[in-house]
C-alpha cells in the first residue's frame, strides 16, 4: 500500500487545481497556494475555482495555503504549476522552504525567454541538488478535474524517482508512464503550443481539416529537428508528450493556444487576443524562445518562424500561410 504524502501545490490555476483534486482523491494531504489571496478566499468559501474551473466542486479536504512557507511546510512533494515565464521567480521564492530530499514536480510547459533554458535547467541553476521531475502529456485540466480518462508521462533522470512520482499520481483515471528523456519531454510540451497557435490561426482564417493536418504533421517535424539538436531522443516526440500533446492542443477548444490563434486568424491583434483569453498563452512566449534557438543553431523551422512573425506584427496571418504554401519543393523526409 502506498504511503500517503504531504504535497504543496504552487499555483492555483486550472491544472494546479485539477492535479490537487486528483492527489486529494488518492488520500494525500494537499495544500494549494496562489498569488491572489482573494482567489484563495473564494475557493475556500465556495469550494470552487470559478475563473479557471467553473462548475467543478473542490473537495473539502483540499486546504488553501496563504504563503509559500505554509504550502511547503513538512511537504514531501512540491508541485509547481505556474506559467513558464514566472517559474524562475516563484521557484526562487519557494527555495527557502524546500527541505532536502523533497521531490519537485513541475508541470509548466515552456522555454525561458532570454536564457533559452528548459525549466529543469532553470531549477537546477537555482537549486542544483534536488529531485526534479517533469510531468507532461495530453491533459486538459478541464477533463482531469472531472475525472475523465487521461494519460501523462513523468520524466526524471533517475528511474527510481520517476517510479516514485508515477505511484504518487497514478489512479484508475490518470494513467502515468515513465520516461527518462527530460529534454524531449520538456521540449515536446513547450513546442507543441506554437503549432497549436498556428492551428488556431488556420481555423480562424476559415481553412479546413487538410490544412490543419498538414500543419500538425509538419509541426512535429520541426519539433523533432530542434529537439534532437538540443539533445532529445527523437522517439519521445512520437509519444504522449510529443504528438499526443500536439493532437489535443491543436484540436480542442479547451486549448487556450488554439483559441488565441483563432482570434488572431480572425484579425484580432495578438495582444488583444491574449487578453481576450484571460489566461497565460504559453505559445506566445515559447514562439519567441524557439525561434531564437532555431536561429542560434541554424535549424529550419518555417512554421515557428511564421508564427513568430505574425505575433510580432511582421507578417499578416494570411500572408504567413501563403509563405508556407509557396516554399521551394522538398523531400518530405528531409532532415527529420
Backbone bond lengths (Angstrom), bond angles and torsions (degrees), N, CA, C in turn:
res aa  C-N    CA-C-N  psi(-1)  N-CA   C-N-CA  omega(-1)  CA-C   N-CA-C  phi
1 X - - - 1.471 - - 1.527 109.48 -
2 X 1.335 116.38 134.68 1.457 120.48 -175.86 1.530 111.33 -71.97
3 X 1.325 114.86 138.73 1.463 120.04 177.14 1.522 109.96 -74.00
4 X 1.316 117.37 133.85 1.460 121.64 -179.82 1.527 109.68 -72.18
5 X 1.318 116.49 143.93 1.455 122.34 -174.72 1.531 111.06 -114.51
6 X 1.330 114.23 155.83 1.465 120.90 168.41 1.517 107.10 -96.37
7 X 1.330 116.29 123.14 1.467 120.81 -171.55 1.527 109.88 -128.10
8 X 1.342 115.38 127.61 1.459 121.30 173.55 1.514 109.56 -101.60
9 X 1.313 116.73 120.95 1.469 121.92 178.81 1.519 108.06 -98.40
10 X 1.323 115.93 119.12 1.463 121.29 -177.29 1.525 108.08 -103.13
11 X 1.325 114.89 102.59 1.454 121.05 -177.77 1.517 110.22 122.72
12 X 1.328 116.58 114.34 1.467 121.49 -175.84 1.524 111.70 -105.30
13 X 1.330 116.19 35.16 1.458 120.51 173.50 1.509 110.24 -80.06
14 X 1.326 116.19 -161.31 1.463 119.93 -173.92 1.523 112.50 -66.84
15 X 1.337 117.52 -49.63 1.457 119.02 -174.46 1.525 111.88 -74.86
16 X 1.333 117.12 -38.04 1.456 119.33 176.09 1.516 111.09 -59.25
17 X 1.329 115.96 -43.35 1.465 120.59 179.51 1.518 111.01 -66.31
18 X 1.327 117.09 -43.53 1.463 120.83 -179.11 1.530 111.60 -61.93
19 X 1.336 116.41 -44.69 1.462 119.31 179.31 1.530 111.40 -68.49
20 X 1.320 116.60 -34.80 1.462 119.86 175.67 1.530 110.26 -59.47
21 X 1.320 116.37 -40.10 1.470 121.05 178.34 1.528 111.10 -64.31
22 X 1.342 115.79 -42.11 1.473 120.08 178.15 1.531 110.06 -60.56
23 X 1.323 116.28 -45.47 1.462 121.28 -176.40 1.526 111.48 -67.84
24 X 1.327 117.13 -38.58 1.467 120.40 175.39 1.523 109.57 -62.58
25 X 1.328 115.42 -40.61 1.462 120.16 179.51 1.520 113.08 -61.22
26 X 1.343 116.91 -24.35 1.467 120.61 176.94 1.526 112.67 -88.23
27 X 1.311 116.05 0.36 1.460 119.58 177.43 1.512 114.96 93.90
28 X 1.345 117.43 5.25 1.464 119.80 177.75 1.528 110.17 -74.33
29 X 1.324 116.22 154.51 1.462 121.47 174.71 1.526 107.80 -89.06
30 X 1.334 117.15 115.04 1.463 121.44 -170.62 1.521 110.81 -122.81
31 X 1.341 114.72 132.93 1.468 122.20 173.15 1.519 108.00 -123.23
32 X 1.317 117.52 131.64 1.458 121.80 -176.43 1.528 110.12 -115.35
33 X 1.339 114.65 133.86 1.465 121.93 -179.62 1.520 109.81 -115.84
34 X 1.330 116.22 142.38 1.460 122.37 173.67 1.518 109.79 -138.87
35 X 1.338 115.37 161.51 1.466 120.49 -176.34 1.525 112.69 -66.77
36 X 1.338 117.02 -33.13 1.465 121.24 -171.89 1.529 110.89 -101.06
37 X 1.312 114.79 115.42 1.468 120.01 179.83 1.534 111.42 -60.25
38 X 1.334 115.91 -38.07 1.469 119.57 -178.65 1.533 110.92 -61.75
39 X 1.332 116.18 -37.20 1.467 119.50 178.41 1.521 110.70 -65.22
40 X 1.344 116.17 -43.45 1.461 119.60 179.19 1.522 111.37 -64.92
41 X 1.326 116.49 -39.39 1.474 120.22 176.85 1.525 110.49 -59.49
42 X 1.338 116.03 -44.49 1.463 120.97 -179.48 1.523 110.63 -64.12
43 X 1.337 116.32 -42.77 1.461 120.25 178.51 1.530 111.17 -62.07
44 X 1.322 115.44 -39.45 1.467 120.45 -179.01 1.525 111.54 -68.69
45 X 1.328 116.34 -41.26 1.467 121.02 -175.05 1.530 112.18 -78.56
46 X 1.330 116.93 -40.60 1.466 120.36 -173.27 1.523 113.15 -100.41
47 X 1.352 117.21 -12.57 1.463 123.16 -173.83 1.529 110.87 55.91
48 X 1.341 114.18 42.99 1.461 121.07 176.62 1.525 108.40 -150.42
49 X 1.324 116.46 149.91 1.465 122.42 173.73 1.529 106.43 -112.83
50 X 1.335 117.44 79.60 1.462 121.17 -164.61 1.521 115.82 -64.67
51 X 1.325 118.42 -31.34 1.466 119.66 -178.76 1.520 111.17 -71.53
52 X 1.330 116.54 -36.99 1.461 120.49 -174.08 1.525 114.10 -100.46
53 X 1.340 117.14 -37.32 1.466 120.60 -177.79 1.530 110.21 -135.80
54 X 1.323 117.43 65.05 1.470 119.83 -177.77 1.528 111.85 -60.40
55 X 1.317 114.31 136.96 1.461 119.71 176.48 1.511 114.82 85.43
56 X 1.321 117.77 -0.82 1.466 121.36 -179.72 1.528 108.97 -100.94
57 X 1.294 116.38 124.94 1.463 122.00 -178.32 1.522 110.51 -82.24
58 X 1.329 116.71 126.89 1.459 121.18 178.13 1.525 109.78 -83.81
59 X 1.319 117.82 139.47 1.465 119.84 179.10 1.521 111.51 -65.55
60 X 1.310 115.88 145.25 1.462 121.09 -179.39 1.529 111.39 -61.39
61 X 1.334 116.75 -27.40 1.457 120.96 -176.48 1.534 113.22 -76.55
62 X 1.341 117.43 -10.42 1.468 120.22 178.87 1.522 109.58 -78.50
63 X 1.325 116.58 119.76 1.460 122.22 -176.85 1.520 111.78 -98.72
64 X 1.330 116.45 143.60 1.460 121.85 176.93 1.535 108.73 -92.35
65 X 1.325 115.89 139.81 1.464 121.55 176.98 1.525 107.95 -118.79
66 X 1.334 116.23 128.02 1.458 120.00 -174.53 1.533 113.28 -93.62
67 X 1.317 116.38 -5.70 1.467 120.81 174.66 1.531 108.39 -138.46
68 X 1.320 115.45 157.65 1.460 119.47 176.13 1.528 110.86 -63.70
69 X 1.307 116.06 -36.41 1.465 119.71 178.44 1.517 110.98 -61.01
70 X 1.320 116.22 -42.80 1.462 120.69 179.52 1.529 110.41 -65.25
71 X 1.324 116.69 -40.83 1.465 120.42 -178.43 1.517 112.21 -64.81
72 X 1.330 116.54 -36.13 1.467 121.06 -171.76 1.517 114.89 -102.53
73 X 1.307 117.09 -0.13 1.467 120.28 -177.93 1.527 110.51 -61.52
74 X 1.325 116.09 121.11 1.474 123.20 178.80 1.529 113.34 60.53
75 X 1.321 117.87 18.19 1.463 120.07 -176.82 1.525 111.13 -75.90
76 X 1.328 115.11 147.02 1.465 121.92 173.90 1.520 110.83 -88.73
77 X 1.339 115.81 -28.63 1.463 121.97 -175.80 1.521 109.43 -134.94
78 X 1.341 116.04 134.89 1.468 121.98 170.33 1.525 107.17 -109.86
79 X 1.320 116.23 113.96 1.463 121.84 -179.66 1.524 108.85 -101.68
80 X 1.332 117.20 111.83 1.458 121.59 -178.83 1.527 110.35 -95.96
81 X 1.333 115.20 124.54 1.457 121.64 177.89 1.522 108.12 -137.24
82 X 1.334 114.45 67.28 1.467 121.42 179.78 1.523 107.94 -122.92
83 X 1.336 118.99 159.65 1.464 120.42 179.42 1.526 112.00 -56.05
84 X 1.321 115.71 146.10 1.462 121.00 -174.95 1.527 112.54 -56.31
85 X 1.337 116.72 -38.88 1.466 119.30 -175.26 1.525 112.78 -78.14
86 X 1.314 118.12 -8.73 1.470 121.10 174.51 1.523 111.85 -108.10
87 X 1.332 116.78 -0.82 1.468 120.45 -175.54 1.523 111.81 -58.88
88 X 1.334 117.75 -45.37 1.464 120.32 -178.22 1.528 111.04 -58.24
89 X 1.316 115.89 -46.23 1.459 120.15 -177.63 1.524 111.91 -64.13
90 X 1.325 116.65 -47.94 1.467 120.51 -177.53 1.528 110.67 -67.55
91 X 1.334 116.49 -41.35 1.456 120.18 179.75 1.532 110.42 -62.46
92 X 1.335 116.64 -40.82 1.463 120.72 178.23 1.520 111.43 -62.49
93 X 1.341 116.03 -39.84 1.463 119.94 178.57 1.527 111.75 -68.15
94 X 1.327 115.73 -31.71 1.465 119.92 -177.60 1.526 112.68 -81.36
95 X 1.318 116.77 -23.54 1.470 121.91 -173.33 1.535 113.83 -49.66
96 X 1.349 120.65 -44.83 1.475 119.50 -177.78 1.524 113.75 -60.17
97 X 1.321 117.80 -19.00 1.464 121.44 -175.70 1.533 112.29 -105.87
98 X 1.330 116.07 6.48 1.461 120.53 -179.60 1.526 108.83 -98.82
99 X 1.319 116.19 115.94 1.462 120.73 -173.96 1.528 110.75 -85.33
100 X 1.316 117.62 157.75 1.464 121.46 177.69 1.524 111.66 -58.17
101 X 1.310 116.28 138.93 1.462 120.68 179.57 1.509 114.21 89.22
102 X 1.334 117.60 -12.92 1.459 120.81 178.41 1.527 110.18 -63.92
103 X 1.325 116.91 144.01 1.461 121.82 175.60 1.520 109.05 -89.65
104 X 1.324 116.95 131.28 1.466 122.43 174.14 1.521 108.46 -103.92
105 X 1.321 117.11 120.50 1.456 122.61 175.49 1.521 107.78 -114.05
106 X 1.326 116.34 126.70 1.459 120.24 -179.76 1.522 109.91 -118.39
107 X 1.333 116.34 132.75 1.472 120.22 -179.52 1.524 112.39 -114.19
108 X 1.339 117.75 -1.54 1.469 120.16 178.26 1.525 110.17 -67.05
109 X 1.337 115.77 146.85 1.460 121.59 -177.34 1.525 108.88 -123.27
110 X 1.320 116.69 105.98 1.459 119.23 -179.84 1.511 111.63 179.71
111 X 1.320 115.07 175.08 1.462 124.05 175.18 1.523 106.18 -122.42
112 X 1.314 117.24 132.04 1.458 120.06 -177.18 1.531 110.45 -68.82
113 X 1.307 115.45 126.16 1.466 119.68 176.76 1.525 109.48 -66.99
114 X 1.303 116.25 152.13 1.459 120.34 179.35 1.513 111.67 87.10
115 X 1.330 116.62 -66.51 1.462 120.12 179.87 1.524 112.02 -79.43
116 X 1.347 116.90 -26.32 1.470 124.22 -176.78 1.527 111.58 62.16
117 X 1.319 116.46 30.76 1.455 122.05 179.83 1.526 111.45 -93.14
118 X 1.332 115.17 147.45 1.455 120.17 167.00 1.533 108.24 -70.19
119 X 1.327 117.09 159.60 1.467 119.27 -172.37 1.521 112.54 -69.93
120 X 1.332 118.49 -28.78 1.461 119.39 174.41 1.523 110.57 -64.82
121 X 1.333 116.18 -34.47 1.468 120.32 178.21 1.526 110.86 -69.75
122 X 1.329 116.20 -36.67 1.464 120.47 176.00 1.530 109.64 -62.62
123 X 1.331 116.19 -47.53 1.468 120.34 -179.12 1.523 111.50 -61.49
124 X 1.323 116.19 -40.57 1.472 119.86 -178.51 1.527 112.37 -68.96
125 X 1.316 117.10 -28.31 1.463 119.78 173.53 1.517 110.88 -63.46
126 X 1.322 115.59 -39.11 1.458 120.93 -175.37 1.524 111.71 -82.30
127 X 1.316 116.24 -38.11 1.460 121.48 -174.33 1.532 108.83 -141.97
128 X 1.330 117.31 80.74 1.465 121.02 -172.71 1.525 114.77 -57.79
129 X 1.309 117.25 -38.71 1.468 120.50 -178.29 1.522 109.60 -95.87
130 X 1.315 115.90 93.17 1.459 118.61 177.69 1.517 109.60 -155.64
131 X 1.309 115.34 165.68 1.469 122.34 179.80 1.525 107.08 -102.95
132 X 1.335 116.52 98.60 1.474 122.22 -169.44 1.530 110.67 -107.71
133 X 1.325 115.62 135.73 1.465 122.47 178.89 1.523 108.82 -135.90
134 X 1.326 116.67 136.54 1.468 121.54 172.99 1.516 108.82 -103.76
135 X 1.326 116.22 133.55 1.467 122.19 176.17 1.518 107.86 -113.98
136 X 1.336 116.58 125.96 1.460 119.87 -175.00 1.525 109.34 -151.74
137 X 1.330 115.25 172.36 1.463 120.30 178.76 1.518 111.55 135.21
138 X 1.328 117.13 177.86 1.469 121.82 -177.94 1.525 111.05 -73.60
139 X 1.312 117.32 94.17 1.474 119.97 -167.93 1.527 111.77 -148.28
140 X 1.310 117.22 74.93 1.464 119.47 175.36 1.530 109.75 -63.35
141 X 1.315 115.88 130.99 1.461 121.16 -177.26 1.527 111.76 -58.87
142 X 1.339 115.86 -35.49 1.461 120.19 -178.17 1.528 111.64 -58.90
143 X 1.327 117.08 -31.82 1.465 120.89 179.78 1.528 111.60 -88.11
144 X 1.331 116.72 -38.28 1.466 120.03 177.37 1.525 109.96 -59.95
145 X 1.332 116.71 -43.10 1.467 121.42 -178.13 1.527 111.91 -65.36
146 X 1.324 116.59 -27.04 1.469 121.09 179.35 1.524 112.02 -94.99
147 X 1.329 115.36 11.90 1.462 122.14 174.24 1.530 112.75 62.68
148 X 1.331 116.40 33.91 1.458 120.93 175.53 1.529 108.95 -85.23
149 X 1.332 118.28 146.70 1.465 120.78 -176.40 1.530 112.59 -55.12
150 X 1.327 116.12 129.14 1.467 123.68 -176.23 1.526 108.20 -144.65
151 X 1.333 115.62 146.92 1.461 120.47 178.28 1.521 109.62 -130.33
152 X 1.319 116.71 132.73 1.462 122.73 -179.41 1.525 109.09 -133.34
153 X 1.334 115.51 176.31 1.461 121.36 175.52 1.514 109.38 -130.08
154 X 1.324 115.60 148.74 1.462 121.17 174.19 1.528 108.08 -116.35
155 X 1.323 115.93 134.11 1.462 121.54 -178.55 1.514 109.73 -115.78
156 X 1.320 115.09 132.97 1.458 121.88 174.84 1.519 107.63 -152.54
157 X 1.304 115.91 149.70 1.459 119.27 178.79 1.521 111.53 -69.89
158 X 1.327 116.06 -22.96 1.455 122.37 179.67 1.526 109.05 -104.01
159 X 1.332 117.05 120.77 1.464 121.67 -177.65 1.520 112.23 -61.47
160 X 1.331 117.26 -38.67 1.467 120.58 179.62 1.524 111.34 -64.65
161 X 1.334 116.19 -39.12 1.463 120.29 178.47 1.526 110.59 -65.24
162 X 1.331 116.64 -44.20 1.467 120.17 177.55 1.525 110.43 -59.43
163 X 1.333 116.37 -40.75 1.458 120.50 178.76 1.521 112.75 -65.31
164 X 1.330 116.14 -36.25 1.469 120.53 178.54 1.521 110.82 -64.62
165 X 1.335 116.29 -44.41 1.468 120.36 179.39 1.533 110.22 -69.79
166 X 1.310 116.52 -37.50 1.461 121.11 175.96 1.529 110.23 -54.50
167 X 1.313 115.85 -45.23 1.464 120.44 -178.75 1.521 111.92 -68.84
168 X 1.327 117.17 -35.50 1.467 120.72 179.65 1.524 111.57 -63.57
169 X 1.334 117.21 -39.36 1.461 121.06 -171.48 1.537 114.47 -95.48
170 X 1.313 118.49 -27.32 1.461 120.22 -168.87 1.528 111.96 -67.18
171 X 1.338 115.34 137.52 1.469 122.37 175.42 1.531 108.06 -138.17
172 X 1.325 116.16 -176.33 1.466 118.78 177.51 1.531 111.65 -77.41
173 X 1.338 117.66 -2.14 1.469 121.64 176.49 1.527 112.39 -124.25
174 X 1.329 117.71 -10.05 1.466 122.02 175.43 1.528 107.80 -124.78
175 X 1.322 114.73 98.39 1.466 119.74 -179.85 1.529 108.70 -87.64
176 X 1.330 116.61 133.98 1.455 121.74 -174.83 1.528 109.52 -123.13
177 X 1.339 116.12 127.12 1.454 122.02 174.54 1.532 109.71 -105.61
178 X 1.340 116.32 160.02 1.460 122.01 174.52 1.516 109.68 -98.49
179 X 1.337 115.73 152.37 1.461 122.29 176.92 1.533 107.57 -151.57
180 X 1.310 117.17 134.50 1.463 120.17 -178.43 1.527 113.00 -95.00
181 X 1.332 117.44 -1.66 1.474 121.89 -175.64 1.528 109.97 -94.80
182 X 1.330 116.71 82.81 1.461 121.07 -178.45 1.528 111.51 -58.63
183 X 1.344 117.05 -45.24 1.464 120.25 -178.06 1.518 110.91 -61.27
184 X 1.328 117.43 -45.08 1.459 120.66 -178.34 1.518 113.03 -65.74
185 X 1.327 116.16 -42.54 1.468 120.69 179.94 1.528 110.63 -63.77
186 X 1.329 116.78 -45.76 1.461 119.84 -178.42 1.530 111.58 -68.50
187 X 1.326 117.16 -42.95 1.463 119.67 -178.00 1.523 111.54 -70.16
188 X 1.319 117.66 -37.31 1.460 119.65 176.56 1.513 111.65 -60.17
189 X 1.338 116.24 -46.78 1.461 120.48 -179.92 1.509 113.05 -63.81
190 X 1.332 116.77 -32.44 1.465 120.69 -179.04 1.527 111.72 -79.60
191 X 1.322 116.94 -50.48 1.458 121.40 -170.44 1.528 112.85 -70.82
192 X 1.318 117.47 -28.86 1.473 118.42 -178.87 1.523 111.57 -63.73
193 X 1.342 117.66 -24.06 1.464 119.65 179.23 1.526 112.01 -66.23
194 X 1.331 116.82 -30.73 1.468 120.36 176.59 1.521 109.84 -65.81
195 X 1.326 116.16 -45.72 1.460 120.65 -179.32 1.525 110.20 -65.37
196 X 1.335 117.09 -35.73 1.467 120.67 177.80 1.522 111.32 -64.55
197 X 1.331 117.14 -37.21 1.468 119.89 172.97 1.526 110.04 -58.19
198 X 1.338 115.22 -46.16 1.465 119.93 179.12 1.514 112.56 -62.69
199 X 1.334 116.98 -39.30 1.462 120.37 177.86 1.523 110.61 -62.96
200 X 1.329 115.70 -39.10 1.456 119.22 176.69 1.515 112.43 -65.98
201 X 1.335 116.68 -42.16 1.467 120.45 176.83 1.522 110.09 -58.15
202 X 1.329 116.44 -43.89 1.468 120.89 178.58 1.524 110.92 -59.43
203 X 1.328 116.92 -43.86 1.460 120.83 177.55 1.526 110.93 -63.80
204 X 1.325 115.66 -43.20 1.457 120.04 -179.29 1.516 112.87 -63.35
205 X 1.316 116.49 -31.25 1.472 121.37 177.19 1.519 112.57 -77.69
206 X 1.339 115.81 -9.50 1.463 119.39 178.94 1.510 114.61 89.75
207 X 1.325 117.32 13.99 1.459 120.12 178.40 1.529 109.72 -78.36
208 X 1.324 116.46 166.51 1.453 120.32 -170.64 1.515 115.38 -101.90
209 X 1.333 113.66 -164.11 1.461 120.86 -178.38 1.527 112.03 -65.50
210 X 1.337 116.02 -33.54 1.466 118.99 179.97 1.528 111.10 -58.91
211 X 1.325 114.96 -46.60 1.461 119.95 -178.49 1.525 111.13 -63.68
212 X 1.332 116.48 -42.75 1.464 119.76 -178.67 1.529 110.97 -66.32
213 X 1.333 116.52 -41.42 1.467 119.58 178.93 1.524 110.89 -60.93
214 X 1.330 115.94 -41.93 1.466 120.15 179.05 1.520 110.41 -65.02
215 X 1.322 116.08 -43.16 1.466 120.73 -178.90 1.526 110.89 -61.84
216 X 1.326 117.14 -44.01 1.455 120.95 -179.64 1.533 111.02 -66.36
217 X 1.325 116.34 -42.05 1.464 119.91 -177.64 1.522 111.67 -67.39
218 X 1.346 115.52 -47.23 1.463 118.02 177.66 1.536 111.02 -70.63
219 X 1.324 116.11 -24.94 1.457 120.47 176.44 1.521 112.16 -65.73
220 X 1.332 117.29 -42.99 1.460 119.35 179.19 1.524 109.87 -65.57
221 X 1.336 117.09 -29.80 1.463 120.47 175.94 1.527 110.44 -63.51
222 X 1.334 116.89 -44.15 1.462 120.34 177.45 1.530 111.27 -63.23
223 X 1.321 116.31 -40.50 1.461 120.18 179.05 1.524 110.51 -61.17
224 X 1.331 116.37 -41.38 1.469 120.89 178.87 1.526 111.33 -65.25
225 X 1.323 116.34 -42.35 1.473 119.76 -179.03 1.519 111.88 -58.89
226 X 1.325 115.53 -52.45 1.459 118.92 -178.10 1.517 110.58 -69.47
227 X 1.334 116.32 -41.25 1.456 120.29 -177.29 1.510 113.03 -60.58
228 X 1.317 117.15 -47.36 1.465 119.50 -178.82 1.524 110.94 -67.55
229 X 1.328 117.09 -33.06 1.463 120.26 176.24 1.525 110.78 -62.87
230 X 1.333 116.13 -31.12 1.465 121.28 -177.80 1.523 112.74 -95.29
231 X 1.331 116.82 11.66 1.454 119.97 172.98 1.507 116.69 100.63
232 X 1.344 118.45 5.85 1.453 120.73 -179.68 1.526 111.14 -82.57
233 X 1.323 115.56 157.90 1.463 122.77 174.93 1.525 107.98 -84.67
234 X 1.325 117.79 125.34 1.467 121.27 -176.33 1.528 111.53 -57.87
235 X 1.340 117.74 -30.84 1.457 120.17 -178.12 1.530 112.50 -65.31
236 X 1.317 117.20 -27.38 1.466 120.22 179.56 1.523 111.49 -59.74
237 X 1.336 116.66 -33.07 1.463 119.98 -178.03 1.529 112.99 -73.30
238 X 1.330 116.60 -9.15 1.463 120.87 173.98 1.523 111.52 -91.22
239 X 1.315 116.93 -1.37 1.457 120.96 -174.76 1.509 114.09 -103.87
240 X 1.327 114.92 -161.58 1.460 122.16 -175.04 1.520 112.97 -59.01
241 X 1.339 116.68 -42.15 1.461 120.59 -174.34 1.523 112.68 -85.60
242 X 1.327 116.48 -1.62 1.462 121.37 175.59 1.512 110.11 -110.45
243 X 1.322 115.87 -95.87 1.460 119.64 -175.81 1.529 112.21 -66.35
244 X 1.346 117.43 -30.31 1.460 119.66 177.57 1.511 111.89 -62.29
245 X 1.323 116.22 -49.69 1.464 121.01 179.10 1.526 110.85 -67.64
246 X 1.332 116.87 -34.55 1.464 120.83 178.34 1.526 110.86 -61.91
247 X 1.327 116.89 -45.36 1.464 121.01 -178.39 1.527 110.78 -60.10
248 X 1.338 116.06 -50.89 1.464 118.72 -174.63 1.529 111.44 -67.01
249 X 1.330 117.32 -34.16 1.465 120.21 -176.76 1.525 111.69 -77.90
250 X 1.312 117.36 -29.49 1.468 120.91 -179.26 1.522 113.29 -83.80
251 X 1.342 117.64 -17.52 1.464 119.43 -171.62 1.520 114.72 -114.35
252 X 1.333 118.25 -13.93 1.460 120.60 -173.00 1.521 112.66 -101.96
253 X 1.326 115.66 144.24 1.461 120.14 173.41 1.528 111.73 -78.58
254 X 1.342 117.93 -5.36 1.463 119.86 169.26 1.525 110.39 -70.21
255 X 1.337 116.87 -22.16 1.463 121.70 -175.37 1.521 111.29 -75.17
256 X 1.326 116.51 115.15 1.465 119.52 179.25 1.532 110.81 -69.32
257 X 1.349 117.51 -27.76 1.468 120.34 176.80 1.528 110.27 -66.49
258 X 1.313 116.62 -45.92 1.467 119.41 178.51 1.535 110.59 -64.35
259 X 1.329 117.12 -43.87 1.458 120.35 -178.82 1.525 110.71 -62.25
260 X 1.327 116.78 -40.29 1.463 120.96 177.42 1.523 110.00 -63.00
261 X 1.337 116.87 -43.11 1.452 120.93 178.24 1.516 112.57 -61.30
262 X 1.321 117.03 -39.00 1.469 120.81 178.19 1.530 110.45 -58.92
263 X 1.327 115.74 -45.32 1.467 119.90 179.83 1.530 111.09 -63.37
264 X 1.329 116.85 -40.24 1.470 120.65 178.09 1.527 110.04 -64.85
265 X 1.330 116.28 -42.44 1.463 120.36 178.50 1.518 112.84 -62.18
266 X 1.335 116.25 -29.44 1.463 120.70 178.15 1.522 112.70 -82.85
267 X 1.337 116.12 -0.16 1.461 119.38 174.70 1.510 116.02 108.84
268 X 1.324 118.26 0.06 1.460 120.33 -179.27 1.528 109.48 -78.08
269 X 1.333 118.85 135.23 1.469 120.81 176.57 1.525 110.34 -58.55
270 X 1.343 118.25 143.85 1.466 121.18 -177.06 1.529 114.70 -53.78
271 X 1.336 117.32 -40.13 1.473 119.98 -179.62 1.529 110.27 -62.87
272 X 1.328 116.13 -43.04 1.462 120.19 179.92 1.529 110.93 -68.64
273 X 1.337 116.49 -38.39 1.461 120.64 179.19 1.526 110.67 -61.97
274 X 1.325 116.40 -41.77 1.461 120.65 178.59 1.523 111.02 -63.27
275 X 1.323 116.56 -42.31 1.462 120.84 178.12 1.527 110.79 -64.12
276 X 1.326 116.15 -36.43 1.462 121.36 -179.77 1.533 110.59 -64.13
277 X 1.325 116.99 -38.20 1.463 120.61 179.41 1.524 110.37 -64.83
278 X 1.328 117.42 -38.01 1.458 121.44 175.00 1.512 114.68 80.69
279 X 1.309 117.59 6.22 1.460 122.62 176.01 1.524 107.53 -139.78
280 X 1.329 116.75 169.91 1.459 120.70 179.83 1.525 109.95 -67.17
281 X 1.323 115.86 130.72 1.469 122.36 175.94 1.525 106.32 -105.33
282 X 1.327 116.60 95.69 1.463 121.09 -170.88 1.525 113.23 -61.22
283 X 1.332 117.22 -30.48 1.461 120.30 -177.28 1.512 113.88 -61.84
284 X 1.324 117.36 -25.93 1.465 121.01 -179.95 1.531 110.03 -63.59
285 X 1.326 116.46 -52.38 1.465 120.46 179.61 1.522 111.74 -70.45
286 X 1.329 116.35 -37.63 1.461 119.54 -178.04 1.518 111.57 -65.78
287 X 1.335 117.47 -33.95 1.465 120.13 178.16 1.519 110.66 -60.83
288 X 1.314 116.12 -40.35 1.466 120.43 178.78 1.528 111.05 -64.91
289 X 1.335 116.21 -45.55 1.465 120.41 -178.82 1.527 111.25 -68.15
290 X 1.333 116.94 -42.69 1.469 120.52 -177.88 1.522 111.35 -66.53
291 X 1.329 117.31 -39.10 1.461 119.98 179.32 1.535 109.99 -67.12
292 X 1.321 117.32 -36.18 1.463 120.42 175.80 1.524 110.60 -64.55
293 X 1.331 116.99 -41.42 1.466 120.52 177.92 1.529 111.02 -65.38
294 X 1.330 116.71 -40.78 1.467 120.65 179.73 1.524 110.89 -61.26
295 X 1.321 116.46 -43.15 1.462 119.95 178.73 1.530 111.03 -67.89
296 X 1.323 115.74 -39.57 1.461 120.77 -179.24 1.530 111.67 -62.09
297 X 1.340 116.64 -36.68 1.459 120.83 -175.46 1.530 113.14 -104.76
298 X 1.321 117.50 3.13 1.453 120.39 178.66 1.517 113.38 67.00
299 X 1.345 117.29 38.11 1.461 122.41 -178.40 1.528 109.61 -98.16
300 X 1.318 116.77 133.61 1.470 121.67 178.82 1.523 109.27 -80.15
301 X 1.331 116.69 115.83 1.467 122.31 -179.73 1.524 109.41 -140.04
302 X 1.339 117.56 73.28 1.463 120.69 -173.87 1.525 114.36 -64.20
303 X 1.332 118.40 -33.93 1.471 119.72 178.79 1.525 109.60 -67.99
304 X 1.312 116.22 -46.72 1.464 120.63 177.92 1.521 111.02 -60.49
305 X 1.322 116.31 -42.63 1.466 120.88 177.64 1.526 110.64 -58.91
306 X 1.326 116.17 -45.15 1.468 120.33 -178.02 1.521 111.73 -64.85
307 X 1.353 116.58 -44.49 1.462 120.19 179.26 1.524 110.11 -62.91
308 X 1.316 116.87 -42.20 1.464 120.99 177.75 1.527 110.73 -57.99
309 X 1.321 116.65 -46.23 1.466 120.43 -176.87 1.527 112.01 -69.66
310 X 1.329 117.09 -34.16 1.469 119.87 176.15 1.529 109.78 -66.34
311 X 1.326 116.91 -44.86 1.465 121.41 -179.50 1.527 111.34 -60.58
312 X 1.332 116.07 -37.86 1.465 120.60 -175.89 1.528 112.75 -94.66
313 X 1.319 117.00 13.01 1.452 120.85 174.48 1.511 115.15 71.52
314 X 1.330 117.43 17.90 1.461 121.23 179.65 1.527 112.35 -90.27
315 X 1.338 116.27 -9.02 1.457 120.80 -177.55 1.525 108.75 -156.33
316 X 1.330 117.03 140.96 1.454 121.18 174.10 1.527 109.15 -78.21
317 X 1.330 115.78 150.95 1.463 120.18 -176.47 1.530 112.12 -57.20
318 X 1.328 116.92 -45.22 1.467 119.94 -178.71 1.531 110.89 -66.27
319 X 1.316 116.56 -35.30 1.469 119.83 177.36 1.525 110.77 -67.27
320 X 1.343 116.70 -33.03 1.464 120.09 178.34 1.524 110.69 -63.91
321 X 1.324 116.45 -39.99 1.469 120.13 177.31 1.516 110.40 -64.38
322 X 1.324 116.37 -43.94 1.469 119.64 178.37 1.527 111.37 -61.01
323 X 1.325 116.26 -38.90 1.459 120.71 178.07 1.526 111.00 -61.49
324 X 1.338 116.11 -45.41 1.461 120.13 -178.46 1.526 111.86 -67.63
325 X 1.330 116.58 -36.29 1.462 120.36 -176.90 1.523 112.69 -76.99
326 X 1.309 116.97 -19.81 1.471 119.62 -174.47 1.528 113.33 -112.08
327 X 1.342 116.41 19.78 1.451 119.35 175.35 1.529 109.77 -70.83
328 X 1.317 116.23 164.01 1.459 120.82 -178.62 1.531 113.19 -59.61
329 X 1.316 116.94 153.88 1.464 121.81 -178.87 1.528 110.74 -66.38
330 X 1.347 115.62 140.19 1.460 119.92 -176.42 1.533 110.38 -141.64
331 X 1.333 114.88 164.22 1.457 121.94 170.35 1.539 107.18 -82.43
332 X 1.320 117.29 131.97 1.453 119.97 -175.76 1.532 112.18 -58.16
333 X 1.308 118.04 -35.39 1.445 121.54 -174.75 1.527 114.08 -87.80
334 X 1.344 116.98 7.96 1.460 120.84 -175.66 1.526 111.40 -68.33
335 X 1.293 117.14 121.75 1.477 125.26 175.65 1.525 112.21 51.86
336 X 1.313 116.80 57.39 1.459 120.44 171.09 1.517 107.21 -90.89
